[in-house]
Amino acid sequence: MSELYPLRFETVLKEKVWGGNALVSRFNKKNSTGPLHIGESWELSAVADNQSVISNGFLAGNNIEELIEVYMGDITGDSIYEKFGNEFPLLIKFIEAQEDLSIQVHPNDTLAKKRHNAYGKTEMWYILESKKGSKIYTGFKDGVTKEMYEEALGRGRIEDLMNVETVDAGDTFFTPAGRVHAIGAGIVLVEIQQTSDITYRIFDWNRKNSGKEKRELHIDLALDAIDFNLTGKNKIRLVPELNKTKNLVSCEFFTANILILDKPINKEYYFNDSFVVYICIDGEFLICWDDNSEKIAKGETVLLPAMIKEVILKPLNEAKFLEIYINSEYSL
């Protein structure tokens, strides 16, 4: 019998000038403070001043850093703990964009360490909803050079150089550090990323914040962070298979799979020295372990500690969810 159990966390809602109300109205986020434009719901975070707090079981009230400090590798996996210590290595969010987000780029680990003593930011998006014609800006068009970029930036026409892809629910986009990108209007998505809150804004559509001032840009910082080789089409369109685990993204920072279940399946994680995160995107299901169970419904995120190696996942009718972990086959 394991002392630990699947962990829920209090979500933190972030008001953004480009946000909306879909996360509250359709993804079960509780909005007690009343802001009108919810752009992000932070589901699981170790970012300073935004530490996720456990909301269920006897550990409720402790934050993620306090939890790892006590349980160490039993939470994250021994090899992950050796590298990251008490810092949980992933940041997971729901995002709604009622307007286009800024065109931006994130530094890699080397640059982020040098400038900010922090990790870089490689991320992925799984599209939950999109209005007809919604777009993702992802990388430059093939052949764009640094000189072309600087010239377009001077004219305020950076979007002319962007690779633009229309999106549908179920699409996935993988954005390594250095790839210029922006989420377009009319999209709700799940974002999985390294634990980092470093963003260099390049262009913000001349938008003004609530104080009627343009938001800060980071043109000089962004220039050294951009990888001009990260260009061209980027959409991953994978059709899930019922009751099977299908891989969406696998990289050194995280592995993301998708599952649609209409019957129980057994899951064993002996092959991997890592925590697992489940993000329910439709329906609901039970996580069963050691004669216990925890229900996870649409819009909810649960962390399975690394020490729990066997679970049964039981859908209630049908459930669709993401399964996230760090693959120990990659060198940590």
C-alpha positions, 0 to 999 in steps of 0.5 A: 500500500502506498501512502501517496495518492493521485494529487489535485491542485487549486487552480490559479486563474490569470486575467489577460487582456486577450482572455474570455470566459470559456475556461469558466463556462465550459471547462469547470474553472471556478472564478470566485474573484470575478475577473472578466477576461480569463486567459489562463488557468494554471493547473500545476506550477512550480513557478516562484510566487505561483506554487500549486497547492494541493487540494485533496487528501491529507496533504491538502494545503501544502504546495508542490515544493513542500511536497517534493521536499518531503517525498523527493523521488517518490513524487517525481522519480529519482532521476528527475529529483536528482536533476531538478531537486524540489522544483517540479519540472513542468508547468501545465495550463489551460489557455483561452485566446479571444484575441491574438496573443503576442508574437513571441519567442522563448530562450533555450536552457543555455540562454535562460541559465545565462540571463535569468538563472532559470530553465528555458521554455520548450512547450506544446499545445493541444487544441481543445476548441477553435472557431472557424478560421482560427490560426496558429502562428508557428515559426517563420516561413522557409527561407526567412533570414535574420536580415529579413526579420530585422527589416520586417520588424522595422516596418511593423510587419513581422506577421508577414514572415510567419508560417500560419496554420489554420487549426481544428480541435485535436490538432497539436503543435510542438514549439521548441525554444527558439521557434517564434510563435503566437496563439491566434484568436478563437482558440482554447488549448492545453499548454504543457511546457518546461517550468519557466515563465520567460517570454520575449515579446516581439510584436503585440499587434499595437495592443494597449493594456488596461492602463492604455499603454502598449505592453513591453516588448523585448526586441533585443533579448529576442534576437539572440533567442530566435532559431532561424532554422525552426521554420515551416509547417508544424501541425501534428494531426493524429486521430486517436484510437479507442482504448489505445495510448497514442503518442503526440509529442516525445522530447527530452522535456516531456512525453504527451500521449492521448487516450480515448476510453470506453472501457477500463484499461490497466496502466503500468509505469514500471518502465519509467522513473517519472510522475504522470499527469492526467489532464481530462479534456472530455468526459470523466474517468476513475483512477483506481489504485490500492483499492482506492479511486479518484474521479477526474472530470473534464477540465481537471488535472491530476498528478500521479506520484512516481511511486504509484506504478499500477493503476486502472483507468475506468471511464464513466461512459467515455473519457478523453484525456492527455497523459504526460510524463518525462521519459527516462530513456532520454538522458537527464 
